[in-house]
Amino acid sequence: MNTAGEGRTITGRMISAQSPPGGERRDPDELAKPVRNWRAFLLFRKANANRGPLDRWLLLVTLLLVGLGIVMIYSASAIRAQERFGDPTFFLKKQLMCAFLGLLAMAWALGRDLKTFQRLTPILFLASLLLLMLVLVPHIGIRINGARRWLRFFDLSFQPAELAKLATILFLASYFARRQDRLDDFLDGFLPPLCLTALMAVLIILQPNFGTACILLFVAGVMFFVGGARINHLLSTAAVALPVLLFLIMRSSHGRTRLLALLDPSRVSAKATYQLDQSFYALGPGGLFGRGLGDSMQKLFFLPEPHTDFIFAIVGEEMGFVGAMLVVLLFGALLWRGTRAAVRAGDPYASYLGMGITSLIVGQAVLNMGVVSGLLPTTGVPLPFVSFGGSSLTLMLFGVGILLNISARAIPREPDSVRPRYPVSDREVPYFRVAARE
């Protein structure tokens, strides 16, 4: 045992084991506990047990996106709903019901202790695996547009891949918080969560649903990075995974056609590029301020799925470049507030969970807008909060409820002049993701 006057080196920094003047003496071994992850960006004191105010800006941005989505869904779907169901408000009423359920889920998540989600993680993860297997079974999973992605319960359809994304985030956050000191070990720390994440992605690819699988792998990569995984482990995994994913896409006629439609349209039929062409015809005439709300031409049975995956094209046509940039700025604000809540969370589990949910929402939004603008291959990924879809909206609002919960427990930032200049506990010792390697 070291004496109180001895010092220990943590990641290249000497920290004295002697207690601060007038403070309690601490065990030097406790102060010198090496941890390798991103928590250098966290504040250097424990989180208060009492909940603070939730992030009102994050809540406001979310409600604005939901409100914009409801308006645009009615504008994009009213004529189709009248033609198919004899009710122009058919899709609007379904979206309002899902928004109500999602807001209830958000309120429930906001009021729960974070340990509740840790206890629910194994159940949600196993349930997601089971549902993803069931959706592949003929006569159980519903096939639409060549993909088997939905389960139907009575008159409600449910997309298990949406639950799988959230369950994977909860699992990785819990795993990294409990075993962050083992992530340096490839077999014991890095490989187990990687295999379980890959299993979830493979089941989604088999539907096929390459867009959702890519989002899942992107979010997992972000969480592995902030969790403290070695860079060489991440790069070697990506070097193996990307060629395999490309091979699977090219082996699938569904995925190969969509990829070639983007890279070399001359090698595919006009039908394969039709949806993207109609999206361009919507975005182009929109100009700076748009045709006007409700005045879209492409929604008149020209653009397929104008109220779901390609609703951003209708936003651009009716509200112009200004409206499209408003949507981009709202997701940018959500990225800012979500990352801020994660960084100030005060404990590893909340931080990893916040980063995972934020990267899911923003990453999916970037993918959707990239598809609509012709920068990425066409894929069936909805625009969060805006596109029509009950599974996506409900679970995204549930995720925002967890983010608001994390923001309410955040540590308020103090000026540098009043921060302690000595470590008070192992939680307050700043430790860096890139640590000294022996």
N, C-alpha and C positions, 0 to 999 in steps of 0.2 A: 504493500500500500504506500502510495506517495504521501509525503508530508504536505502540510497545508501551504508551504512556501514554494513547492515545486510547481513547474508549469508543464502544460501539455500542448502539443502542436496539432491544430485541426486545420486540415486542407491548406497548409502553408501559412497559417496565422497562429501566433503564440497567444494563448489565453491563460491568464494567471488563475490558479486555483484558489488564491486568497480571496476572502470575502470582501465586498466593497465596504467602505467605511460606514459603520452603523448598521450593516446588513447581517444577514444570517450566513454562516459559513456553510459552504457546499462541498460535497464529495467531489474531488477532482476527476474521478472516473466518470461521474455523472456528467460533468461539463465536457469531457473529452470524447463523448460518444460520437463516432463518425457516422454520418448519414450522407448519402449521395443522391441528391435530387435537386429539384428546382426551387426548394423552399428558401433560397437566398432572397427571393423576391417577396417573401412574406414579411409582415411586420414582426418586430422583435419582442413581443410580449404576448401573454396568453389572452385568448378571447374571453370577453366578459360572458359570464353565465346568463346575464339578462339579455333578452332580445332587444335589438334596437329597431329603428324604423326601417321598413323595407325600402327598396330602391324604387322610388316613384317614377323615375325616368324609364326604367326598364318596363315597369307596368304600363306606362303610357304608350311606349313604342309598340308593345305587344297588342294593346287594345286598338291602336291606330291601324296596325296591319290586319287584325281580325275584321275591323269595321270596313276597311278598304276591300278586303276579300269578299265580304257579304254584298257590298254594292256592286262589285265587278262580276260576281257570280250571277247575280240577277240580270245585269246588263248583257252578259255573254250567253246566258242559257234560256232566257224567257221565250224566245221564238222556238227554239228546239223543244223546250218543255211543252209548249202549247201544241206543237206538231205531234209529239210522241205520246203525251199523257193527257192532253186536253186541259192542262193547268199551267199557266206561265210561271207560277210561283212554286212549282214542284221541287226544283233543286234548291231554291231559296229556303223553303221551309225545312228541308232536310239539313241544310247547312246551319240554319238557326238552332235547330235542335242539338246538333253536334257541338255548336259553339257553347250552348248552355251547359251541356254535359262536361265539356272541356273546362269551362270556368268553374264548375263545381269541383272537378278534379284538381284544378289549380289551387282553389281555396283549401281543399283538403291537404294537399302537399305542403302548402304554406304553413299550416298549423301543426304539422307533425315534427317530432324530433327526428334528426337525421339518422339516429340509430334504427328507427323504424324501417327505413329503406335498406339498411344493411341486413336486417333480419329478413326482409322480403326478397332480397337478391337471389338466393338459391331457388326459391319457388318460381320467380319470374323467369330466371334463366332456363330452368328445366321445362317450364311451360312453353317458352318460346321454341325450344328445340322440338318439343312434341308437336306443336302446332305447325312448324315448318315441315315436319315429316308428313303430317296429315294432309297438308295442302297439295302434296305431290301425289296423293292417292287418287286414282280415277274415281269419278262419281262422288268424291268428297270435296276435293279442291275444284274451284270454278275456273274454267278456262275462258279468258276474254282476250281477243286480239292476239291469239297464239301463245299466251302466257298463262300459266296456272298459278295465280297469286292470292286468291281470295277464298275465304270460307264463309258460308252463309248460315246464320242462325235465325230461324223464322224469317222475318222480312229484312233483317239487317245483314249486311256484308261486312266482313272484317279482314284486314290485311295483316297476317302474322308478322311480316317483315318489319312493320312499323314498331311492334312491340319488341322484336328482336334487337333493334338498334338501341332502344332505351335499356333493355335488360343487359346488353353487352357493356354499356357505359357503367351501369351500376356494379356489374361484376368486376370490371377492371379497376374502378375506383376503390372498391373494397379490397381487392387483391393487393394493389400497390400500397395502400395505406397500412396493411398488415405485414407485408413482406418486402418492403422497400429496401431493406438491407441485403436482400438476396438477389436482386435484379442483376448484379454483376455476374452471377453464375448463370451460364447459358442453360444448362440442363435443369438446374433446380429452381431457378427464378424466372428466367426469360421464356423458356420453352412452354411450360404448362399453359399460361394465359394465351400465348400465341396459338397453340393447337386448338384451344376451345374457340377462340375468335375465328380461326380458319374454318372450323367445322360449321359455325354459324354462317359464314360467308359462302361456303360450298353449297349448303342447303338453299340459300337464296339464289345462287347462280343456276341451280338445277330447275328453277321455275320456268323460264329463265328471267332473271331480273338483275342484269349487270350493273345498272345505275345504282340501285340500292346497295349491292355488294361493294361497289367502289366507295360509296359514302361510308359504309361500315368500316372498311379497311382504312380509309383516311382518318376517321375519328379514332380508331384504335392506334394508328401511328402517332397521332398527336398525343394521346394519353401515355403511350409507351415513352415518348420523348420527355414529356414533363414529369413522368414518373421516375426518371433517372436511368433508363436503359442505356447501355453502351451504344455509342454511335456506330461502331463497327458491326454490332449485332443488328442494328436497324438497317444499315446499308446492305449488309449481306442478305438479310431477309427480303428487302425490296428487290435486290438483284435476282433473287430466285422467284419471287411472287409475280413480278410484272411480266416476264416472258410466259409464265404459266397462265396468267389471266388473259394475255393476248392470244395464246394458243386456244384457250377455251372459247374466246369470242369468235375466232376464225373458224372453229369447228362447228359452231352453231350458225345455222342459216339465218336465224333471227338477228344475231349480233353482227355477223359478217356483212349482211346487207346494209345495216345501219352505219357501220363503220365506213364501208365503201361509198355510201351515199354522201358522206362528208368529204372523204379524201379524194375520191375519183368518181364523180356522179355519172360519167360516161359509161361506166361498167355496170350500172344498175338500171333498172327500168324507171320510167317516169313516175310510176306509182310509189317507188321507194323514196323518191325525193319530194313527193307532192306536199306532205305536211310542212316540211321546212320551206319549200317555195311559198306556200300560202302564208307562213309566218313572216317571211320577208315582205310580202305584199301588204301585210298589216302594219309592220313597223315603218316601212318606207313612207307611205302616204300620211302617217301620223304627224310628221313634221315636228315643229317646236312645241306647239300647244295642243295638237291632236284635232281630230274631227269633231269632238264634243262627246260628252258622256251619253251613251246609248246609241250613238250614230255609227258604230262600226259596220263595215261592209263584209268583212271576212267571217263574221259570226253567222252570216246568212247562208249556212250550209257549205261554205267554201273551206274554212279551216277546221280540220278534225279536232275534236276535244278542246274547244275554245274556252270552256269553263274549268278544265282540269289542268293538265300538264302545260298547256300553251296559253294560259290566261295572261301571262306577262305580255304576249303579243297583242292581246286586246287592250291591255293597259296602255301600251305604246301607241296603238292606233287611236284610241279615244282620248287619251290624256297627253299624248305626244312625248317628246324627249323630256319635258319638265316632269310629267307624271312618272315616267320610267326612272328618272334620276331620284325622284322622291322615294320610290320603293328601295332603290339602292342605298340611299342615305339612311333610311329607317333600319335596314339590316346592318349597315355600318354602325349605327348607334347601338343596336343590340349587341354587336360584337364588342364594342367599347364597354358597355355596362356589364355584360356577362363576364368578360375577362377581369374587369375591375372587382366584381364580387368574388371571383375565384381567387384572385391574388390576395385579397384582404380577408379571406375566410378564416385564417387563424389556425386551421388544422388540416393535415394532409388529405383526409377523406373528402372533406367539403371542397377543397381546392381542386382535386382531381375530378370530382363529380361536376363541379361548375365548368371546368375547362372542357370536359367531354360533351356536356349538353350545349354549350355555346358553339363548339366546333361542329356539332351535328346540325344545328339550325342554320348557321351561316354557311357551312360547307354545302348543304343541300340547296340553299338559295343560290349560291354561286353556280352550282351545277345546272340548276333549272334555267337560270338566266343565260348561261353559256349555251345551253341547248337551243333555246328559243332564238338567240341571236346568231346561231350558226357557227359558234366557236367550238362546240363539242358535239359528238354524235348524238342523235336523237335517242332519248331514253325516257322511260315512264316514271320520272321522279317529280312529285308535285312541288310547287312553290309554297314553303311553309306559311301557314295562316291565311294564305290568299287563295290557293287553288281549292276547288271542291274536293272533298274527301273527308269522311267522318273519322276514320282511323288515324289519319295523319293529324288532323286538327286537334282531336281530343288528346292524343299522346303528346303532341308538341306543347299544348297548354299545360298539361301535367308536368312536362319538363321545365317550363317557365316557372311553375309553382315551386319546384325544387330550387331553381335559381333565385327566386325571390326569398325563399327560406334562407338560403346561404347568404344573400345580401343583408338580411335582417340580423345575422349573427356576425357580420363583418366587424373588424377592428377599425375604428376611425383613425385616419392618418394624423400623426402628431408632427409639429414642426421639428426639424432636426435639433433645435436648441434644447428641447425638453425630452428628447429620447435618451434613455440610459446609455452611457458609454461603456458599460461593463455588462457581461452576461449575468443574468439572474437565475436562469435555469437552462436545462438542455433545450427547451423550446425556444428560448430567446437567442441562442447562439446561431448566428447566420451560417447556413451551410449551403454549399454550392453544388449545382448539378454536376459540374466538371470538377471532380475531387482529385486529390493526390492519389496516384496509383502506385502501389508498391510491387 
